[in-house]
């Protein structure tokens, strides 16, 4: 029988991954804004709502980036 060992928690590049996610989300927001000029009223409202959710996600991601950067500076001490 094969037992799968969980991968070690490698957080060394979390900040960079999160920054990439933020950048991609910002680009998606810009693209959505550009498509609004061709959308009907209902579709524009959907785009606005989705971009609002994206803004909320970006805010949370930026907080997570700060937390990860702080943890990185402090050596990722385990508090488990």
C-alpha positions as CSV (number, residue, x, y, z in Angstrom):
1,X,0.0,0.0,0.0
2,X,1.3,3.5,-0.9
3,X,0.9,6.3,1.5
4,X,1.1,9.8,0.1
5,X,3.1,12.1,2.2
6,X,1.8,15.7,2.1
7,X,4.2,18.1,0.5
8,X,6.0,20.4,2.8
9,X,4.5,23.9,3.2
10,X,6.7,25.8,0.8
11,X,5.7,29.4,1.1
12,X,8.9,30.9,-0.3
13,X,7.2,32.3,-3.4
14,X,3.7,33.1,-2.1
15,X,4.3,36.8,-2.3
16,X,5.2,36.6,-6.0
17,X,2.3,34.3,-6.8
18,X,-0.1,36.6,-5.0
19,X,1.3,39.7,-6.8
20,X,0.8,37.8,-10.1
21,X,-2.8,37.1,-9.2
22,X,-3.4,40.8,-8.4
23,X,-1.8,41.9,-11.7
24,X,-3.9,39.4,-13.7
25,X,-7.1,40.6,-11.9
26,X,-6.3,44.2,-12.6
27,X,-5.8,43.3,-16.3
28,X,-9.1,41.5,-16.3
29,X,-10.8,44.5,-14.8
30,X,-9.3,46.8,-17.5
31,X,-10.5,44.4,-20.3
32,X,-13.9,44.2,-18.8
33,X,-14.1,48.0,-18.7
34,X,-13.1,48.2,-22.3
35,X,-15.9,45.7,-23.3
36,X,-18.5,47.8,-21.5
37,X,-18.7,50.3,-24.4
38,X,-20.1,47.5,-26.6
39,X,-22.4,46.0,-23.9
40,X,-26.1,46.6,-23.3
41,X,-27.2,48.1,-20.0
42,X,-27.8,44.7,-18.3
43,X,-24.3,43.4,-19.3
44,X,-22.7,46.7,-18.1
45,X,-24.3,46.1,-14.7
46,X,-23.0,42.6,-14.6
47,X,-19.5,43.8,-15.5
48,X,-19.6,46.5,-12.8
49,X,-20.7,44.0,-10.2
50,X,-18.0,41.6,-11.2
51,X,-15.3,44.3,-11.2
52,X,-16.6,45.3,-7.7
53,X,-16.0,41.8,-6.5
54,X,-12.6,41.8,-8.1
55,X,-11.7,45.0,-6.2
56,X,-12.7,43.3,-3.0
57,X,-10.5,40.3,-3.9
58,X,-7.6,42.6,-4.7
59,X,-7.9,44.3,-1.3
60,X,-7.9,40.9,0.4
61,X,-5.0,39.7,-1.7
62,X,-2.9,42.8,-0.9
63,X,-3.5,42.2,2.8
64,X,-2.4,38.6,2.3
65,X,0.7,39.8,0.5
66,X,1.6,42.0,3.5
67,X,1.1,39.1,5.8
68,X,3.2,36.8,3.7
69,X,6.0,39.3,3.4
70,X,5.9,39.9,7.1
71,X,6.0,36.1,7.7
72,X,8.9,35.8,5.2
73,X,10.9,38.4,7.1
74,X,10.3,36.6,10.3
75,X,11.3,33.2,9.0
76,X,7.9,31.6,8.7
77,X,7.7,30.4,12.3
78,X,5.1,27.7,12.8
79,X,2.4,28.5,15.2
80,X,0.7,25.2,15.0
